[in-house]
Amino acid sequence: MTTFFDVVAAICMITGSLLALVAAIGQVRMPDLLSRTHPATKPQVLGLGLVLLGVALRLREPEAFGLLALVIIFQLVTSPVASHMIGRAAVRTDNRGEERLVVDELSEDRPQGRADEGDVPDQR
Amino acid sequence: MNTVYLVCVVVLTAAAVLTLARVTMGPTMLDRSVALDVLISIVICGLAVEAAWNQHLFTLPTLLVLALLGFTGSVSVARYIRGFDDIEDEEDGA
């Protein structure tokens, strides 16, 4: 039974590390900020979850399970919020890679000139 | 089991180096903030793998602190960023 848990832990840790590598490659290869937030969430949610699950299966201690579960829960709660804030700031500072967008309904709904407005984001 | 840890450490190191490349390339502060978020996740993974390698629990509270610090860092950068901060583009007159 012990070896079974170890094998599962090893698979989880290697898969999670590979997801982190995929995210890093995406950080380098993706063309603009909004598309780079997409690979950024991979190690934050699935990769981290898999690595921490593997570590918890390897350590097999109650405290480790509690702390690692807390880390995963915090990541699940906070990473969408952080991504949303960064995307919002990117749109407000005119840093969204317009030439690659297929549909841009937000700009159509903001009739005043984007370049002038983006300098100081108002505190709404 | 040692080879598994070694593979994990090598892969995570490569990921961290690639992410650091993006942090240095930029070009804006938001790009760096996203990349630093990824880097913090990779550091958390690395510390967790190290804890499993040496079979201890000392670094696990650090993982919690790092998870929350990464969140507050990127949110505050996104909240207080002002305008377009690509210095090279500003020099070109954009």
gemmi code that builds the backbone of each chain (N, CA, C; Angstrom):
import gemmi

chains = {
    "A": [
        ("MET", (0.835, -1.204, 0.000), (0.000, 0.000, 0.000), (0.869, 1.254, 0.000)),
        ("THR", (1.977, 1.180, 0.746), (2.869, 2.341, 0.809), (3.427, 2.673, -0.565)),
        ("THR", (3.874, 1.628, -1.281), (4.454, 1.897, -2.591), (3.407, 2.444, -3.551)),
        ("PHE", (2.152, 1.995, -3.411), (1.097, 2.514, -4.282), (0.955, 4.029, -4.106)),
        ("PHE", (0.901, 4.484, -2.834), (0.797, 5.921, -2.582), (2.005, 6.665, -3.142)),
        ("ASP", (3.189, 6.043, -2.989), (4.391, 6.710, -3.488), (4.346, 6.868, -4.998)),
        ("VAL", (3.854, 5.829, -5.693), (3.781, 5.921, -7.153), (2.818, 7.023, -7.566)),
        ("VAL", (1.648, 7.067, -6.895), (0.673, 8.121, -7.221), (1.278, 9.498, -6.942)),
        ("ALA", (1.988, 9.613, -5.806), (2.616, 10.892, -5.466), (3.635, 11.287, -6.523)),
        ("ALA", (4.424, 10.321, -6.995), (5.440, 10.637, -7.998), (4.789, 11.114, -9.286)),
        ("ILE", (3.704, 10.425, -9.715), (3.028, 10.843, -10.949), (2.473, 12.257, -10.791)),
        ("CYS", (1.850, 12.526, -9.639), (1.268, 13.852, -9.409), (2.348, 14.921, -9.453)),
        ("MET", (3.476, 14.680, -8.769), (4.512, 15.722, -8.696), (5.110, 15.993, -10.061)),
        ("ILE", (5.357, 14.927, -10.846), (5.974, 15.146, -12.162), (4.991, 15.847, -13.089)),
        ("THR", (3.706, 15.445, -13.047), (2.729, 16.117, -13.900), (2.603, 17.592, -13.531)),
        ("GLY", (2.568, 17.885, -12.229), (2.466, 19.283, -11.805), (3.664, 20.101, -12.235)),
        ("SER", (4.870, 19.519, -12.114), (6.068, 20.249, -12.539), (6.039, 20.506, -14.032)),
        ("LEU", (5.547, 19.507, -14.814), (5.482, 19.715, -16.257), (4.480, 20.816, -16.599)),
        ("LEU", (3.383, 20.904, -15.835), (2.430, 21.987, -16.073), (3.070, 23.340, -15.793)),
        ("ALA", (3.907, 23.400, -14.738), (4.624, 24.642, -14.462), (5.545, 24.999, -15.623)),
        ("LEU", (6.178, 23.990, -16.212), (7.055, 24.246, -17.365), (6.242, 24.749, -18.555)),
        ("VAL", (5.069, 24.136, -18.783), (4.203, 24.590, -19.880), (3.830, 26.055, -19.683)),
        ("ALA", (3.506, 26.403, -18.439), (3.144, 27.791, -18.166), (4.309, 28.723, -18.432)),
        ("ALA", (5.520, 28.299, -18.070), (6.683, 29.159, -18.289), (6.946, 29.341, -19.783)),
        ("ILE", (6.783, 28.242, -20.552), (6.954, 28.379, -22.005), (5.906, 29.331, -22.563)),
        ("GLY", (4.677, 29.220, -22.049), (3.632, 30.135, -22.493), (3.965, 31.574, -22.163)),
        ("GLN", (4.569, 31.798, -20.986), (4.955, 33.169, -20.623), (5.927, 33.753, -21.626)),
        ("VAL", (6.826, 32.907, -22.140), (7.817, 33.437, -23.081), (7.233, 33.558, -24.483)),
        ("ARG", (6.386, 32.601, -24.902), (5.969, 32.527, -26.301), (4.732, 33.349, -26.622)),
        ("MET", (3.853, 33.561, -25.633), (2.594, 34.226, -25.949), (2.818, 35.689, -26.310)),
        ("PRO", (2.011, 36.233, -27.240), (2.351, 37.544, -27.797), (1.976, 38.743, -26.931)),
        ("ASP", (0.856, 38.713, -26.217), (0.488, 39.916, -25.464), (0.005, 39.564, -24.066)),
        ("LEU", (-0.263, 40.603, -23.301), (-0.516, 40.430, -21.870), (-1.763, 39.601, -21.601)),
        ("LEU", (-2.852, 39.893, -22.331), (-4.102, 39.192, -22.029), (-4.008, 37.715, -22.359)),
        ("SER", (-3.263, 37.360, -23.428), (-3.115, 35.932, -23.695), (-2.125, 35.297, -22.734)),
        ("ARG", (-1.225, 36.103, -22.151), (-0.273, 35.520, -21.200), (-0.910, 35.223, -19.854)),
        ("THR", (-2.021, 35.887, -19.539), (-2.694, 35.527, -18.289), (-3.314, 34.136, -18.370)),
        ("HIS", (-3.523, 33.631, -19.596), (-4.099, 32.276, -19.722), (-3.112, 31.183, -19.295)),
        ("PRO", (-1.862, 31.133, -19.817), (-0.955, 30.121, -19.257), (-0.541, 30.419, -17.824)),
        ("ALA", (-0.703, 31.668, -17.377), (-0.268, 31.986, -16.012), (-1.093, 31.236, -14.980)),
        ("THR", (-2.334, 30.876, -15.310), (-3.177, 30.212, -14.310), (-2.898, 28.722, -14.213)),
        ("LYS", (-2.089, 28.180, -15.127), (-1.882, 26.730, -15.079), (-1.082, 26.282, -13.860)),
        ("PRO", (0.088, 26.845, -13.573), (0.753, 26.361, -12.357), (0.026, 26.814, -11.115)),
        ("GLN", (-0.757, 27.909, -11.228), (-1.402, 28.418, -10.025), (-2.521, 27.507, -9.556)),
        ("VAL", (-3.225, 26.872, -10.469), (-4.361, 26.052, -10.058), (-4.033, 24.568, -10.186)),
        ("LEU", (-3.893, 24.082, -11.418), (-3.766, 22.628, -11.592), (-2.371, 22.134, -11.217)),
        ("GLY", (-1.331, 22.858, -11.652), (0.023, 22.405, -11.364), (0.311, 22.373, -9.876)),
        ("LEU", (-0.031, 23.505, -9.213), (0.193, 23.572, -7.766), (-0.631, 22.526, -7.041)),
        ("GLY", (-1.900, 22.347, -7.473), (-2.747, 21.352, -6.844), (-2.153, 19.956, -6.947)),
        ("LEU", (-1.649, 19.619, -8.154), (-1.085, 18.280, -8.339), (0.184, 18.095, -7.509)),
        ("VAL", (1.071, 19.111, -7.537), (2.322, 18.973, -6.775), (2.025, 18.844, -5.285)),
        ("LEU", (1.114, 19.679, -4.777), (0.836, 19.626, -3.340), (0.120, 18.326, -2.959)),
        ("LEU", (-0.739, 17.821, -3.867), (-1.364, 16.516, -3.595), (-0.304, 15.427, -3.524)),
        ("GLY", (0.647, 15.476, -4.466), (1.715, 14.490, -4.437), (2.537, 14.585, -3.165)),
        ("VAL", (2.849, 15.821, -2.736), (3.649, 15.994, -1.519), (2.874, 15.498, -0.308)),
        ("ALA", (1.561, 15.794, -0.267), (0.756, 15.337, 0.870), (0.693, 13.815, 0.908)),
        ("LEU", (0.572, 13.187, -0.271), (0.544, 11.721, -0.304), (1.878, 11.135, 0.118)),
        ("ARG", (2.963, 11.888, -0.135), (4.285, 11.384, 0.224), (4.554, 11.579, 1.712)),
        ("LEU", (4.133, 12.739, 2.256), (4.431, 13.007, 3.663), (3.535, 12.188, 4.587)),
        ("ARG", (2.224, 12.068, 4.204), (1.244, 11.300, 4.978), (1.203, 11.713, 6.447)),
        ("GLU", (1.047, 13.032, 6.691), (0.874, 13.540, 8.054), (-0.359, 14.421, 8.075)),
        ("PRO", (-1.143, 14.405, 9.171), (-2.372, 15.210, 9.210), (-2.114, 16.708, 9.036)),
        ("GLU", (-1.069, 17.224, 9.713), (-0.799, 18.675, 9.602), (-0.469, 19.065, 8.174)),
        ("ALA", (0.293, 18.196, 7.503), (0.651, 18.485, 6.116), (-0.596, 18.556, 5.249)),
        ("PHE", (-1.529, 17.618, 5.453), (-2.764, 17.642, 4.665), (-3.504, 18.947, 4.891)),
        ("GLY", (-3.627, 19.369, 6.170), (-4.362, 20.607, 6.466), (-3.741, 21.811, 5.818)),
        ("LEU", (-2.423, 21.975, 6.008), (-1.758, 23.171, 5.473), (-1.797, 23.191, 3.950)),
        ("LEU", (-1.540, 22.044, 3.324), (-1.516, 22.032, 1.861), (-2.907, 22.250, 1.294)),
        ("ALA", (-3.945, 21.722, 1.982), (-5.309, 21.997, 1.525), (-5.611, 23.489, 1.622)),
        ("LEU", (-5.128, 24.138, 2.711), (-5.330, 25.586, 2.848), (-4.659, 26.339, 1.701)),
        ("VAL", (-3.425, 25.941, 1.361), (-2.720, 26.611, 0.271), (-3.512, 26.490, -1.020)),
        ("ILE", (-4.018, 25.264, -1.313), (-4.766, 25.063, -2.562), (-6.042, 25.890, -2.553)),
        ("ILE", (-6.737, 25.936, -1.404), (-7.991, 26.701, -1.349), (-7.710, 28.182, -1.577)),
        ("PHE", (-6.656, 28.712, -0.944), (-6.320, 30.124, -1.140), (-5.998, 30.400, -2.599)),
        ("GLN", (-5.250, 29.500, -3.235), (-4.921, 29.722, -4.638), (-6.179, 29.706, -5.492)),
        ("LEU", (-7.097, 28.770, -5.220), (-8.319, 28.690, -6.018), (-9.149, 29.960, -5.859)),
        ("VAL", (-9.153, 30.528, -4.633), (-9.967, 31.723, -4.415), (-9.285, 32.952, -5.020)),
        ("THR", (-7.957, 33.065, -4.857), (-7.306, 34.327, -5.187), (-6.881, 34.443, -6.649)),
        ("SER", (-6.584, 33.332, -7.344), (-6.027, 33.516, -8.687), (-7.053, 34.069, -9.691)),
        ("PRO", (-8.355, 33.738, -9.636), (-9.282, 34.424, -10.545), (-9.378, 35.910, -10.251)),
        ("VAL", (-9.346, 36.279, -8.960), (-9.423, 37.698, -8.613), (-8.214, 38.451, -9.154)),
        ("ALA", (-7.034, 37.868, -8.969), (-5.823, 38.533, -9.457), (-5.844, 38.650, -10.976)),
        ("SER", (-6.282, 37.579, -11.666), (-6.344, 37.635, -13.133), (-7.317, 38.710, -13.588)),
        ("HIS", (-8.440, 38.795, -12.899), (-9.430, 39.799, -13.273), (-8.876, 41.212, -13.084)),
        ("MET", (-8.215, 41.441, -11.949), (-7.657, 42.774, -11.691), (-6.616, 43.132, -12.739)),
        ("ILE", (-5.790, 42.148, -13.124), (-4.738, 42.446, -14.105), (-5.346, 42.713, -15.471)),
        ("GLY", (-6.380, 41.928, -15.847), (-7.030, 42.181, -17.128), (-7.691, 43.541, -17.170)),
        ("ARG", (-8.302, 43.924, -16.061), (-8.956, 45.235, -15.982), (-7.924, 46.352, -16.117)),
        ("ALA", (-6.818, 46.208, -15.393), (-5.777, 47.227, -15.493), (-5.192, 47.263, -16.904)),
        ("ALA", (-5.093, 46.084, -17.558), (-4.542, 46.061, -18.917), (-5.448, 46.819, -19.873)),
        ("VAL", (-6.760, 46.629, -19.757), (-7.679, 47.355, -20.636), (-7.606, 48.847, -20.354)),
        ("ARG", (-7.512, 49.210, -19.076), (-7.520, 50.633, -18.728), (-6.239, 51.335, -19.117)),
        ("THR", (-5.139, 50.601, -19.216), (-3.911, 51.252, -19.639), (-3.654, 51.036, -21.125)),
        ("ASP", (-4.693, 50.624, -21.882), (-4.569, 50.421, -23.326), (-3.459, 49.459, -23.673)),
        ("ASN", (-3.451, 48.330, -23.009), (-2.393, 47.347, -23.216), (-3.059, 46.007, -23.477)),
        ("ARG", (-3.881, 45.941, -24.536), (-4.641, 44.711, -24.734), (-4.346, 44.040, -26.062)),
        ("GLY", (-3.388, 44.544, -26.843), (-3.056, 43.917, -28.114), (-4.195, 44.001, -29.109)),
        ("GLU", (-4.649, 45.238, -29.433), (-5.850, 45.423, -30.263), (-5.757, 44.698, -31.596)),
        ("GLU", (-4.545, 44.691, -32.187), (-4.449, 44.161, -33.557), (-4.743, 42.672, -33.617)),
        ("ARG", (-4.661, 41.957, -32.468), (-4.922, 40.521, -32.475), (-6.321, 40.174, -32.027)),
        ("LEU", (-7.079, 41.153, -31.554), (-8.416, 40.843, -31.058), (-9.374, 40.603, -32.215)),
        ("VAL", (-10.198, 39.563, -32.093), (-11.213, 39.290, -33.125), (-12.469, 40.104, -32.835)),
        ("VAL", (-12.915, 40.069, -31.584), (-14.079, 40.841, -31.172), (-13.657, 41.741, -30.026)),
        ("ASP", (-14.025, 43.013, -30.091), (-13.665, 43.959, -29.028), (-14.882, 44.810, -28.709)),
        ("GLU", (-15.849, 44.185, -28.020), (-17.087, 44.912, -27.749), (-16.892, 45.975, -26.684)),
        ("LEU", (-15.886, 45.803, -25.837), (-15.688, 46.773, -24.759), (-15.306, 48.133, -25.323)),
        ("SER", (-14.434, 48.150, -26.341), (-14.028, 49.430, -26.918), (-15.191, 50.108, -27.627)),
        ("GLU", (-16.075, 49.289, -28.240), (-17.234, 49.899, -28.903), (-18.145, 50.556, -27.880)),
        ("ASP", (-18.171, 50.019, -26.667), (-19.031, 50.591, -25.648), (-18.388, 51.765, -24.933)),
        ("ARG", (-17.110, 52.022, -25.228), (-16.457, 53.180, -24.593), (-16.159, 54.194, -25.694)),
        ("PRO", (-17.118, 55.079, -25.995), (-16.978, 55.907, -27.195), (-15.850, 56.934, -27.094)),
        ("GLN", (-15.557, 57.441, -25.908), (-14.514, 58.463, -25.818), (-13.163, 57.840, -26.112)),
        ("GLY", (-12.226, 58.663, -26.635), (-10.949, 58.153, -27.140), (-10.209, 57.347, -26.088)),
        ("ARG", (-9.778, 56.167, -26.475), (-9.152, 55.283, -25.502), (-7.782, 55.777, -25.095)),
        ("ALA", (-7.040, 56.314, -26.054), (-5.650, 56.662, -25.763), (-5.565, 57.793, -24.746)),
        ("ASP", (-6.504, 58.766, -24.820), (-6.444, 59.876, -23.868), (-6.920, 59.420, -22.501)),
        ("GLU", (-7.931, 58.543, -22.523), (-8.570, 58.194, -21.267), (-7.719, 57.248, -20.438)),
        ("GLY", (-6.876, 56.466, -21.107), (-6.182, 55.426, -20.397), (-5.084, 55.909, -19.466)),
        ("ASP", (-4.766, 57.185, -19.510), (-3.621, 57.654, -18.736), (-3.871, 57.544, -17.240)),
        ("VAL", (-5.009, 58.038, -16.776), (-5.310, 57.985, -15.356), (-6.580, 57.161, -15.179)),
        ("PRO", (-6.480, 55.923, -14.673), (-7.691, 55.151, -14.428), (-8.496, 55.777, -13.299)),
        ("ASP", (-9.769, 56.040, -13.551), (-10.571, 56.621, -12.474), (-10.939, 55.545, -11.470)),
        ("GLN", (-11.235, 55.945, -10.272), (-11.372, 55.002, -9.151), (-12.805, 54.538, -9.015)),
        ("ARG", (-13.359, 53.916, -10.056), (-14.704, 53.380, -9.923), (-14.663, 51.990, -9.332)),
    ],
    "B": [
        ("MET", (12.712, 6.864, -5.899), (12.010, 8.101, -5.541), (12.902, 9.322, -5.731)),
        ("ASN", (14.223, 9.109, -5.527), (15.131, 10.245, -5.688), (15.133, 10.778, -7.104)),
        ("THR", (15.030, 9.872, -8.095), (15.008, 10.343, -9.484), (13.773, 11.193, -9.742)),
        ("VAL", (12.636, 10.819, -9.116), (11.413, 11.610, -9.296), (11.646, 13.038, -8.807)),
        ("TYR", (12.236, 13.154, -7.605), (12.514, 14.494, -7.081), (13.463, 15.252, -7.993)),
        ("LEU", (14.486, 14.543, -8.493), (15.459, 15.222, -9.361), (14.788, 15.734, -10.626)),
        ("VAL", (13.912, 14.886, -11.222), (13.197, 15.326, -12.434), (12.357, 16.561, -12.118)),
        ("CYS", (11.636, 16.522, -10.986), (10.806, 17.662, -10.603), (11.645, 18.914, -10.454)),
        ("VAL", (12.790, 18.804, -9.769), (13.624, 19.983, -9.522), (14.164, 20.543, -10.828)),
        ("VAL", (14.595, 19.645, -11.739), (15.138, 20.127, -13.015), (14.055, 20.842, -13.823)),
        ("VAL", (12.859, 20.218, -13.891), (11.767, 20.821, -14.668), (11.368, 22.166, -14.072)),
        ("LEU", (11.277, 22.212, -12.729), (10.873, 23.467, -12.087), (11.931, 24.544, -12.281)),
        ("THR", (13.209, 24.147, -12.269), (14.265, 25.130, -12.499), (14.172, 25.715, -13.904)),
        ("ALA", (13.946, 24.819, -14.893), (13.795, 25.328, -16.262), (12.620, 26.286, -16.354)),
        ("ALA", (11.500, 25.928, -15.699), (10.332, 26.806, -15.717), (10.646, 28.150, -15.084)),
        ("ALA", (11.374, 28.132, -13.956), (11.695, 29.384, -13.275), (12.595, 30.254, -14.141)),
        ("VAL", (13.549, 29.633, -14.844), (14.446, 30.420, -15.701), (13.660, 31.075, -16.838)),
        ("LEU", (12.744, 30.296, -17.463), (11.951, 30.866, -18.555), (11.075, 32.017, -18.055)),
        ("THR", (10.481, 31.837, -16.867), (9.643, 32.899, -16.326), (10.466, 34.137, -15.993)),
        ("LEU", (11.682, 33.923, -15.483), (12.563, 35.066, -15.200), (12.892, 35.816, -16.479)),
        ("ALA", (13.004, 35.064, -17.605), (13.246, 35.737, -18.879), (12.108, 36.689, -19.189)),
        ("ARG", (10.868, 36.240, -18.946), (9.741, 37.137, -19.201), (9.748, 38.322, -18.238)),
        ("VAL", (10.136, 38.083, -16.990), (10.185, 39.182, -16.022), (11.165, 40.245, -16.491)),
        ("THR", (12.309, 39.827, -17.022), (13.275, 40.825, -17.475), (12.847, 41.461, -18.791)),
        ("MET", (12.161, 40.692, -19.683), (11.775, 41.272, -20.965), (10.655, 42.293, -20.815)),
        ("GLY", (9.759, 42.077, -19.889), (8.647, 43.001, -19.706), (7.569, 42.836, -20.758)),
        ("PRO", (7.196, 43.840, -21.573), (7.737, 45.195, -21.536), (7.040, 46.128, -20.538)),
        ("THR", (5.861, 45.789, -20.066), (5.208, 46.693, -19.112), (5.206, 46.078, -17.722)),
        ("MET", (4.818, 46.900, -16.751), (4.805, 46.425, -15.371), (3.787, 45.304, -15.170)),
        ("LEU", (2.687, 45.338, -15.949), (1.670, 44.286, -15.781), (2.195, 42.940, -16.253)),
        ("ASP", (2.989, 42.945, -17.362), (3.586, 41.684, -17.810), (4.472, 41.106, -16.717)),
        ("ARG", (5.252, 41.973, -16.102), (6.148, 41.485, -15.035), (5.339, 40.972, -13.859)),
        ("SER", (4.227, 41.627, -13.569), (3.415, 41.196, -12.434), (2.830, 39.806, -12.675)),
        ("VAL", (2.353, 39.562, -13.911), (1.832, 38.221, -14.241), (2.945, 37.188, -14.129)),
        ("ALA", (4.117, 37.528, -14.696), (5.223, 36.567, -14.675), (5.690, 36.308, -13.239)),
        ("LEU", (5.678, 37.346, -12.391), (6.100, 37.141, -11.003), (5.100, 36.263, -10.256)),
        ("ASP", (3.816, 36.391, -10.619), (2.816, 35.500, -10.040), (3.142, 34.047, -10.363)),
        ("VAL", (3.468, 33.807, -11.638), (3.839, 32.447, -12.047), (5.084, 31.993, -11.299)),
        ("LEU", (6.044, 32.918, -11.145), (7.293, 32.562, -10.468), (7.031, 32.165, -9.019)),
        ("ILE", (6.109, 32.871, -8.367), (5.799, 32.525, -6.977), (5.171, 31.140, -6.901)),
        ("SER", (4.294, 30.820, -7.881), (3.719, 29.460, -7.899), (4.808, 28.415, -8.056)),
        ("ILE", (5.791, 28.720, -8.925), (6.870, 27.747, -9.139), (7.701, 27.595, -7.870)),
        ("VAL", (7.925, 28.711, -7.156), (8.692, 28.630, -5.903), (7.932, 27.799, -4.880)),
        ("ILE", (6.599, 27.968, -4.826), (5.798, 27.158, -3.899), (5.950, 25.675, -4.238)),
        ("CYS", (5.863, 25.353, -5.549), (6.030, 23.957, -5.958), (7.398, 23.439, -5.538)),
        ("GLY", (8.443, 24.253, -5.752), (9.789, 23.816, -5.414), (9.956, 23.562, -3.936)),
        ("LEU", (9.421, 24.479, -3.107), (9.535, 24.285, -1.658), (8.777, 23.042, -1.211)),
        ("ALA", (7.610, 22.792, -1.825), (6.832, 21.612, -1.450), (7.586, 20.341, -1.816)),
        ("VAL", (8.199, 20.338, -3.015), (8.954, 19.150, -3.428), (10.138, 18.928, -2.486)),
        ("GLU", (10.757, 20.037, -2.069), (11.883, 19.898, -1.128), (11.412, 19.319, 0.209)),
        ("ALA", (10.225, 19.757, 0.664), (9.690, 19.214, 1.919), (9.437, 17.718, 1.799)),
        ("ALA", (8.940, 17.284, 0.621), (8.703, 15.852, 0.441), (10.017, 15.086, 0.352)),
        ("TRP", (11.011, 15.716, -0.266), (12.314, 15.058, -0.440), (12.941, 14.745, 0.918)),
        ("ASN", (12.989, 15.787, 1.794), (13.643, 15.603, 3.086), (12.683, 15.181, 4.182)),
        ("GLN", (11.416, 14.943, 3.848), (10.429, 14.437, 4.803), (10.314, 15.322, 6.044)),
        ("HIS", (10.159, 16.620, 5.847), (9.920, 17.492, 7.001), (8.767, 18.429, 6.703)),
        ("LEU", (8.273, 19.097, 7.759), (7.097, 19.960, 7.615), (7.430, 21.428, 7.858)),
        ("PHE", (8.711, 21.782, 7.967), (9.061, 23.131, 8.414), (8.673, 24.201, 7.387)),
        ("THR", (8.754, 23.874, 6.102), (8.517, 24.907, 5.098), (7.043, 25.051, 4.731)),
        ("LEU", (6.170, 24.201, 5.258), (4.778, 24.255, 4.808), (4.065, 25.555, 5.177)),
        ("PRO", (4.259, 26.146, 6.383), (3.635, 27.453, 6.627), (4.138, 28.529, 5.668)),
        ("THR", (5.394, 28.417, 5.239), (5.921, 29.369, 4.260), (5.119, 29.334, 2.967)),
        ("LEU", (4.660, 28.140, 2.581), (3.869, 28.020, 1.356), (2.586, 28.842, 1.466)),
        ("LEU", (1.961, 28.792, 2.646), (0.732, 29.561, 2.868), (1.007, 31.052, 2.723)),
        ("VAL", (2.088, 31.511, 3.368), (2.433, 32.934, 3.307), (2.714, 33.349, 1.871)),
        ("LEU", (3.457, 32.510, 1.131), (3.792, 32.850, -0.256), (2.536, 32.930, -1.119)),
        ("ALA", (1.586, 32.008, -0.902), (0.361, 32.021, -1.701), (-0.379, 33.338, -1.512)),
        ("LEU", (-0.469, 33.786, -0.241), (-1.199, 35.039, -0.002), (-0.407, 36.244, -0.473)),
        ("LEU", (0.937, 36.207, -0.339), (1.753, 37.354, -0.761), (1.693, 37.552, -2.266)),
        ("GLY", (1.687, 36.441, -3.026), (1.587, 36.566, -4.473), (0.303, 37.254, -4.883)),
        ("PHE", (-0.772, 36.899, -4.207), (-2.065, 37.510, -4.520), (-2.046, 39.010, -4.226)),
        ("THR", (-1.631, 39.384, -3.006), (-1.643, 40.812, -2.660), (-0.704, 41.595, -3.566)),
        ("GLY", (0.437, 40.994, -3.929), (1.375, 41.693, -4.797), (0.772, 42.032, -6.133)),
        ("SER", (0.205, 41.025, -6.822), (-0.296, 41.307, -8.169), (-1.523, 42.205, -8.116)),
        ("VAL", (-2.358, 42.053, -7.086), (-3.540, 42.917, -7.010), (-3.139, 44.359, -6.762)),
        ("SER", (-2.155, 44.596, -5.891), (-1.797, 45.992, -5.636), (-1.102, 46.612, -6.834)),
        ("VAL", (-0.285, 45.830, -7.563), (0.313, 46.381, -8.788), (-0.774, 46.743, -9.791)),
        ("ALA", (-1.759, 45.829, -9.958), (-2.822, 46.092, -10.927), (-3.686, 47.262, -10.489)),
        ("ARG", (-3.828, 47.454, -9.191), (-4.716, 48.497, -8.689), (-4.093, 49.882, -8.857)),
        ("TYR", (-2.802, 49.978, -8.600), (-2.192, 51.302, -8.555), (-1.376, 51.631, -9.783)),
        ("ILE", (-1.522, 50.831, -10.849), (-0.750, 51.131, -12.052), (-1.361, 52.355, -12.717)),
        ("ARG", (-0.498, 53.210, -13.271), (-0.994, 54.443, -13.890), (-0.463, 54.521, -15.307)),
        ("GLY", (-1.377, 54.470, -16.247), (-1.027, 54.748, -17.625), (-0.121, 53.717, -18.247)),
        ("PHE", (0.510, 54.129, -19.301), (1.334, 53.251, -20.108), (2.766, 53.425, -19.653)),
        ("ASP", (3.403, 52.358, -19.191), (4.714, 52.547, -18.563), (5.837, 51.863, -19.334)),
        ("ASP", (5.662, 51.701, -20.656), (6.746, 51.158, -21.458), (7.713, 52.283, -21.801)),
        ("ILE", (8.848, 52.310, -21.119), (9.759, 53.448, -21.241), (10.298, 53.572, -22.657)),
        ("GLU", (10.631, 52.435, -23.272), (11.211, 52.494, -24.621), (10.215, 53.092, -25.605)),
        ("ASP", (8.901, 52.715, -25.474), (7.907, 53.261, -26.380), (7.721, 54.751, -26.159)),
        ("GLU", (7.791, 55.201, -24.907), (7.636, 56.630, -24.637), (8.763, 57.416, -25.276)),
        ("GLU", (9.978, 56.844, -25.265), (11.099, 57.538, -25.896), (10.894, 57.655, -27.400)),
        ("ASP", (10.180, 56.660, -27.982), (9.921, 56.731, -29.412), (8.841, 57.742, -29.759)),
        ("GLY", (8.225, 58.321, -28.764), (7.214, 59.333, -29.012), (5.804, 58.796, -29.026)),
        ("ALA", (5.580, 57.593, -28.555), (4.231, 57.035, -28.564), (3.431, 57.567, -27.367)),
    ],
}
model = gemmi.Model(1)
for chain_id, residues in chains.items():
    chain = gemmi.Chain(chain_id)
    for i, (resn, *xyz) in enumerate(residues, 1):
        res = gemmi.Residue()
        res.name, res.seqid = resn, gemmi.SeqId(i, " ")
        for name, pos in zip(("N", "CA", "C"), xyz):
            atom = gemmi.Atom()
            atom.name, atom.element = name, gemmi.Element(name[0])
            atom.pos, atom.b_iso = gemmi.Position(*pos), 0.0
            res.add_atom(atom)
        chain.add_residue(res)
    model.add_chain(chain)
structure = gemmi.Structure()
structure.add_model(model)
structure.setup_entities()
